[in-house]
């Protein structure tokens, strides 16, 4: 082996050692980078998991609130429907009362009015036709108790039940419609108490 071959071999050996050293350093650097990337990936995944859990918890809470609100609305609507049905049945039961009971009811409503003046009482056509024989006498007596005068009009009022008091062009609506409307809150509260407070 001559001198040149030795020098070339020495250069080649040295190059191999340097290459091996560079390769080892590159592998170490790659391992460090891979470890750092793995750590960053774990941090990103943990943050994403945490964010996802927070979003899921918030969505679950919103869904529960929405469901509770919907349940309350449905319950209120059902209660409202039951109250309306009960009031409708009360209305129908008054209109379906036997004549004696119905007119006794009208007399009690009449006694609640201010009758201390001269006026006319109007009934609907059905009630005019079925009124008791002593109806005019009874309404006149009720007015006399309060120092008034009351007669029955032969003209029918456009109401479903109850009566209208007319005093010289001024009318007091004492119809069942007006009674139910004026007492709506009281009636609804009474029905709710019976239906829902047990």
Buried (B, 14 or more C-beta within 10 A) or exposed (E): EEEEEEEEEEEEEEEEEEEEEEEEEEEEEEEEEEEEEEEEEEEEEEEEEEEEEEEEEEEEEEEEEEEEEEEEEEEEEEBEEBBEEBBEEBBEEBEEBEEEEBBBBBEEBBEEBEBEBEBBBBBBEEBBEEBEEEBBEBBBEBBEEBEBBBEBBEEBBEBBBBBBBBBEEEBBBBBBBBBBEEEEEEBBEBBBEEEEEE
